[in-house]
Amino acid sequence: MKVLVTGGTGFVGSHLIEALRAAGDTVRALVRPDSNRNLIASLGAEPAIGSLEDAESLRRACEGCDVVYHAAARVDIVGGYKEFYETTVAGTERLIDAANTARVPRFVYVSSCGIYHPKLLRTGVINEDTPTPPPPSWFVYGRTKLAAENAVRRGIRPEPRWTIVRLGYVYGPRNRVMHRYLRPLMTRQPLMLVGDGNNEMAMVYVTDAVRAIVAAGHSSEAAGRALIVVGQERVTQREYLGALADGFGVPRPTRTIPYRLAFGLAWLGEFLPRFNSELVILNRSAVALTGLPQRIDGEKSRELLKWRPQVRFADGVREAFDWYYREYAESVLSPAPSPSQS
């Protein structure tokens, strides 16, 4: 098949290109004029110059394609609604129009389990049948991702040619958030666990995630469905932050802060910038994503896609830090822990 990938220079998108090429697909990747075309070519894809803001470039990119994999979005957890809306929602709407005009048979939207309202995380296990009310206004990332999902459901015609893939927290090599946000966060000052630290986090290693995305695009049974792609290994907040601390060579967090107190301080930090001078650490979205239990079950999606995660958390963290050491050689880091130490 000939496919189009958006977000191909990013974390998930670059791995998605590799997985599609390994599956035998011919890949075209949307690339901004100022982005790294060489990276796209090195991954085995054809660069298509354009952007989500340029409707004509999207129409050209969609021509002759069998599947569109839409992985581009604003991924930060901070920023205003307008910033998120333009990329995540308006950009998706333009791509939908382009795919319809080009009569692309399938459209796969890469979404996130961040679309679930924090109240749902408190109430029990979430699965593919759980209703999805809009997240609160302060959780802009999740709110706009859900709005983009709804745009896909409404806009792709004729139905059902769309599939939505909701990923858990993706980790692994090429995640530049590790350097831009996580390392400064963990090395600048001691980090505290939100709550007791024993809440589950819905982790999924990046190569496992993209295998599921490819399977969704190849499966006729996945059409018209919203799927959940998460790992099956139980990883707690304490274990996740501890593994990051080991990798960055800093002490593991042991102190805790009650969730309600952390949330209240985050609210204060959002409205009083001087109170929150360090990287907007105190952010309600970050507190909710870190401190609430993420009991998310994707068993129905696993059965439908005939997919199972393959990478253990300890091994995946090691792979992530092996890449980090190579990519950011100037950083002063201690060796990554062995899987037996994690």
C-alpha positions, 0 to 999 in steps of 0.5 A, spaced: 500 500 500 501 507 499 500 511 505 501 518 508 504 519 515 504 526 518 508 527 524 514 523 521 519 527 524 517 526 531 517 521 536 512 516 534 511 518 527 519 516 525 518 509 528 511 509 525 515 510 518 520 504 520 514 500 522 510 501 515 516 500 511 518 493 514 510 491 513 512 493 505 508 499 505 510 505 500 511 511 505 510 518 503 511 523 509 509 530 510 515 535 512 515 542 513 519 546 508 524 547 514 524 540 517 529 535 516 528 532 509 534 527 510 531 524 516 525 522 512 529 519 506 533 515 511 527 512 514 525 510 507 520 515 506 518 520 500 518 527 503 512 531 501 513 538 502 507 541 506 504 543 513 497 542 516 496 549 515 497 549 508 490 545 505 493 545 498 499 541 500 495 536 504 491 535 498 497 534 494 500 529 499 494 525 499 493 523 492 494 516 490 494 514 497 491 508 500 491 510 508 493 516 511 496 515 518 495 522 522 500 522 527 502 530 527 499 534 533 501 539 539 504 534 544 506 539 550 502 539 556 502 547 557 500 552 552 493 556 550 487 553 547 488 557 541 495 554 540 493 547 541 486 548 537 490 550 530 495 544 530 491 539 533 483 540 531 484 545 525 490 541 522 486 535 522 480 538 519 484 540 513 487 533 512 480 530 513 478 535 507 484 533 503 483 525 504 476 526 502 478 530 496 483 525 494 478 519 496 483 515 500 480 509 502 482 509 510 484 514 515 487 512 521 488 518 527 493 517 532 490 519 539 491 519 546 488 516 552 489 523 555 482 524 552 479 521 558 476 526 563 480 525 570 474 523 573 474 517 569 480 515 572 478 515 579 472 511 578 475 504 575 477 501 569 477 504 563 476 500 556 473 501 549 466 502 551 467 507 556 463 514 555 468 520 553 465 526 556 470 532 554 476 533 559 475 540 563 478 546 560 484 546 564 486 540 560 487 543 553 491 537 550 486 532 552 480 537 550 483 538 543 485 531 542 478 529 543 475 534 539 480 532 533 477 525 534 470 528 533 472 531 527 474 525 524 468 521 526 464 527 523 468 528 517 471 522 514 466 520 508 463 515 506 463 511 513 466 508 516 473 509 513 476 512 520 480 508 525 482 512 532 488 509 536 488 511 543 495 510 545 497 510 553 504 514 555 509 512 550 516 512 551 522 510 548 528 512 543 527 519 540 523 522 545 526 529 545 521 531 551 526 527 555 531 532 554 527 538 553 523 537 559 524 531 563 531 532 565 531 539 567 525 537 571 528 531 575 535 534 575 534 542 577 530 540 584 528 534 588 522 531 585 516 529 589 511 523 588 504 525 587 500 521 592 503 515 595 506 514 588 503 507 587 498 509 582 498 505 575 501 509 569 498 506 562 505 505 559 507 503 552 513 502 548 514 506 542 515 500 537 509 496 540 505 502 539 507 503 532 506 496 530 498 496 533 497 503 529 500 499 522 495 493 524 489 498 525 491 501 518 491 494 515 485 491 518 478 492 515 475 490 522 478 496 525 474 501 521 469 505 525 472 503 531 476 507 537 481 502 539 486 503 546 493 501 545 497 500 552 502 495 555 500 489 559 505 490 564 503 494 571 508 500 572 507 505 577 508 512 578 514 510 583 517 505 578 516 510 572 520 516 576 525 512 579 527 509 572 528 516 569 532 518 576 536 512 575 537 514 567 539 521 569 543 519 575 539 523 580 536 520 587 530 516 586 524 521 589 521 518 595 518 524 598 510 525 597 505 530 596 498 529 597 494 529 590 489 535 592 495 539 595 499 538 588 493 540 584 492 546 588 499 549 588 498 547 580 492 551 580 496 557 583 502 556 579 498 557 572 495 564 575 501 566 578 507 566 573 512 568 579 510 563 583 511 557 578 518 560 575 521 553 574 519 550 567 511 551 569 512 544 573 506 546 577 501 544 572 494 541 573 494 537 567 501 534 569 499 533 576 493 529 573 497 525 568 502 523 574 498 522 580 491 519 578 491 512 577 491 510 569 487 503 569 486 502 562 484 496 559 485 495 551 484 487 551 478 488 546 483 492 541 488 487 542 484 481 540 481 485 534 488 487 532 491 480 534 497 485 537 500 484 544 506 488 547 513 485 546 518 490 550 518 489 558 518 496 561 525 495 564 528 493 557 524 499 554 527 504 559 534 502 557 533 502 550 531 510 551 537 512 555 542 508 550 539 513 545 539 519 549 546 518 551 548 517 543 544 523 541 546 528 547 553 526 548 554 533 551 550 531 557 553 529 564 549 522 565 551 516 569 550 509 566 543 507 565 541 501 570 541 494 567 534 491 567 535 487 573 536 494 577 530 497 575 
